[in-house]
Amino acid sequence: MEAWRRARERIRHERLRPVRLVLQPPADVSLTGSTASVALTRHAFRFGANLFMLDGLEDRELDEAYQRQFEALFNYAAADQ
């Protein structure tokens, strides 16, 4: 699993950056003792798969589920010729 270790190191080195969040509530609101949760909702990294199965399943319900999952998981798609 050397390849996985190298991949994790590369991700840590090339894709992770420290950030500083400045929360500015209204003047009459105190954040003392508060907690915050942050979630990444968008990124520039292209993460995808081949589209060869899109609209390729005979079972319409399964095909629609596949499409929903594809859209939820990936932000990039490759098409075969």
N, C-alpha and C positions, 0 to 999 in steps of 0.2 A: 504493500500500500504506500510505497514511496511516492507515487504520482499524486495521491490524495494529499499527502503531507506537503509536497511542493506547491500544489494548487492552493491549499489553505494559506501557506506563507505568502504566495503571490497576491492572493486576495487581500490579505492583511496589509501588505506593503503598498499595493497599487490602488485599492478601492476604498479603503477605510480612511477617513479623515476626522480629526477632532472638530467638533462644532461647539459654538457657544450660543446658547439661547438666552435672549433677554425678554423676560415676560413683563409687560407693562399693563397692569390692571388699572381700572379707573382709580382716581385719587382716594376714594372712600373705601376701597377694597384692599385688605391686607393678604399677602400670600404667605405670611409666616406660618410654618407648620404644614403647608400644602404639599401635595405630591403632584407630579405631572407624568403623563404618559405620552411618548412620542412614537409615531409609526411612520415609516417610509411609505409614501403613497405613489411616488414616481421616481424614476431614475433614468440616467442616460445609457446605462448598460443594455445592450441588445441581448435579450434572452428569448430564444424561440425554438422552433422545431419545423420540420417539413410539413407542408400542407396536404400531403398526398391522400390522407384519409378524410379531409374535410368534404362533406357531402358524398362520402364514399361508402357509407354503411347502409345496408338495405333496411334495417330497422330505423324508422324515422325518429322515434323517441330516443333511441340510443345515439343516433347521429346528432340530434339537437343537444343532448347532454355532453357529447364529445366537444361540440362547438362551444358551449358555455364554459367548459373546463379549459379549453384551449385559450379562450379570451381572458379567463380569470388568471391563468398561470403565465402566459407569455405576452410580450410586447413586440414580438418580431416573428415573421414567418417567412420561410423559404419555399419557393415553388419549383417543382421538377419540370423539366421540359420533355 
